[in-house]
């Protein structure tokens, strides 16, 4: 029964995900869809956020990961029409900005945007010194991570679903 409930929750989350991609297409603009935090222990981070702040259960929707990324999970935030993503990488991360407590902290992995057309989005971002860091082209989508030397610490992920109406986009390859 728990598997059925989780599968249903994942299906509902993916429907909301695709709906935002459709909105990016229909409104012909970028649409914020997620914020991702890199964490050392994805299980502990998910449990802490769920119990401390009442966030919904973090789900594992499947799909591809970026190089070095071990696992990711997502929790849809209905009040904000976006999801919070937790990402755990294979290697231990170092300390980012000094927090004054001298311990590794969760890092912003990216701020994610759906785009209606990847090439047009890139053409509009390159003049502002955005550069491509890495890319995934599978699972029915093209996803790019970008960075900007002018503003370190503000990574962006652009997502262009091949077919936002396709409910089976994660199983495409």
C-alpha positions in Angstrom: 0.0 0.0 0.0 2.8 2.4 0.9 4.4 1.8 -2.6 1.0 2.6 -4.2 0.7 5.8 -2.2 4.2 6.9 -3.0 3.7 6.1 -6.7 0.5 8.1 -6.7 2.3 11.0 -5.0 5.1 10.9 -7.6 2.5 10.9 -10.4 0.8 13.9 -8.9 4.2 15.7 -8.5 5.2 15.0 -12.1 1.8 16.3 -13.3 2.5 19.6 -11.6 6.1 19.5 -13.0 4.8 19.1 -16.5 2.1 21.7 -16.0 4.8 24.3 -15.2 6.7 23.2 -18.4 3.5 23.7 -20.4 3.1 27.2 -18.8 6.6 28.1 -19.9 5.7 27.0 -23.4 2.2 28.7 -23.6 3.4 31.9 -22.0 6.7 31.8 -24.0 8.8 32.7 -21.0 11.1 31.1 -18.3 9.2 29.8 -15.3 10.9 29.1 -11.9 10.3 25.5 -11.0 12.7 24.5 -8.3 15.5 25.3 -5.8 18.0 22.6 -5.1 20.2 22.2 -2.1 23.3 20.0 -1.9 23.4 18.0 1.3 25.8 15.5 2.9 23.1 13.1 4.1 19.9 13.1 2.0 17.9 10.9 4.4 18.7 13.1 7.5 18.1 16.4 5.5 14.7 15.2 4.2 13.6 14.0 7.7 14.8 17.2 9.4 12.9 19.4 6.9 9.8 17.2 7.0 9.6 17.1 10.8 10.9 20.7 11.6 9.0 22.6 9.0 6.1 20.3 8.0 7.3 20.0 4.4 5.7 17.2 2.4 7.5 13.9 2.1 10.6 14.1 -0.2 10.1 11.7 -3.1 12.5 9.9 -5.5 11.0 10.4 -9.0 13.8 8.7 -10.8 15.4 9.9 -14.0 19.0 10.8 -14.8 21.5 12.6 -12.5 24.3 15.0 -13.2 28.0 13.8 -13.1 29.0 13.1 -9.5 25.4 13.3 -8.2 24.4 10.1 -6.3 20.7 10.8 -5.6 18.1 13.5 -5.5 14.7 13.8 -3.9 11.9 16.4 -4.3 9.1 17.8 -2.2 6.4 19.9 -4.1 5.5 23.1 -2.3 1.9 23.8 -3.4 1.8 27.2 -1.8 4.6 28.3 -4.1 4.0 26.2 -7.2 7.6 24.9 -7.2 9.6 22.1 -5.6 12.5 21.9 -3.2 15.1 19.4 -4.3 17.7 17.8 -2.1 20.8 16.4 -3.9 23.6 14.2 -2.5 26.8 13.9 -4.4 29.3 11.1 -4.4 32.1 13.2 -2.9 32.0 15.1 0.4 31.5 18.8 -0.2 33.8 21.4 1.3 32.8 24.5 3.2 31.2 27.1 1.0 30.7 30.6 2.4 31.9 30.9 6.0 28.8 30.6 8.2 30.8 31.3 11.3 30.2 27.8 12.7 33.0 26.0 10.9 31.1 23.1 9.5 30.1 22.0 6.0 26.7 23.5 5.0 24.1 22.6 2.4 25.0 24.4 -0.8 22.7 25.9 -3.3 22.9 23.4 -6.2 20.8 25.4 -8.6 17.7 27.5 -9.2 15.8 25.7 -11.9 13.7 27.3 -14.7 11.6 25.7 -17.4 12.3 27.3 -20.8 10.1 27.2 -23.9 13.1 27.0 -26.2 16.6 26.1 -24.9 18.5 27.7 -27.8 16.5 31.0 -27.5 17.0 31.0 -23.7 20.7 30.5 -24.1 20.9 33.3 -26.7 19.3 35.6 -24.2 21.6 34.6 -21.3 25.0 34.4 -23.0 25.3 38.2 -23.4 25.0 38.4 -19.6 28.1 36.1 -19.2 26.2 32.9 -18.3 28.3 29.8 -19.2 27.3 26.1 -19.5 28.7 23.9 -16.8 27.2 20.6 -17.7 24.3 19.0 -19.7 21.9 16.0 -19.6 20.1 15.1 -22.8 17.8 12.2 -22.1 14.7 11.3 -20.3 12.6 13.4 -22.7 14.4 16.6 -21.7 17.4 18.7 -22.3 18.8 20.1 -19.0 21.8 22.4 -18.6 23.5 23.8 -15.6 24.9 27.3 -16.0 27.1 29.6 -13.9 28.1 33.2 -14.0 31.6 34.4 -12.9 30.1 37.9 -12.2 27.9 36.4 -9.4 29.5 33.3 -7.9 27.2 31.0 -5.9 24.2 31.5 -8.1 24.0 28.4 -10.3 21.0 28.0 -12.7 19.5 24.9 -14.3 17.5 25.3 -17.5 15.0 22.5 -18.4 13.4 22.1 -21.8 11.0 19.1 -21.9 10.7 17.6 -25.4 7.0 17.1 -24.9 5.4 18.7 -21.8 2.2 16.8 -22.5 3.9 13.4 -22.3 3.2 11.9 -18.9 6.0 9.2 -19.4 8.9 11.6 -20.0 11.2 10.1 -17.4 11.3 6.7 -19.0 12.4 8.1 -22.4 16.0 7.8 -23.2 
